[in-house]
Amino acid sequence: MKRFIKVMKALSDPSRVKIMKMLQHRVMCVCEIHASLGIAQSTASKHLKILEEAGLIIFYKDGLWVNYKLADGSESPYAASLIGGLKHWLENDPEIKELIERLPEIQREIICSR
């Protein structure tokens, strides 16, 4: 029951759902996520931590970069079901569509060089 509640709570925030939808399309760092959503980097980091603790995303280091991507769901059947469902859900939502369309413009090299 605790694992189920953790996964459900992780996806109860609109920003975290948006992060999941973005990560469906590409691997991202925290600076790209905070720039995409227009939130503080510390807020983006908190959202990422919650998603990671729920088994919905994973991170890996590549030199100085910490990259985030969707988990494979092997940690939790609840996470696996929601990750699979989210691939199809909200695709026609105007807010999600706009966010995904802007992803090619969000580049870490540009954001972090400011």
Secondary structure, DSSP 8 states (H G I E B T S, - for coil): -HHHHHHHHHTSSHHHHHHHHHHHH--EEHHHHHHHHT--HHHHHHHHHHHHHTTSEEEEEETTEEEEEE--STT-HHHHHHHHHHTTTTTT-HHHHHHHHHGGG--HHHHTT-
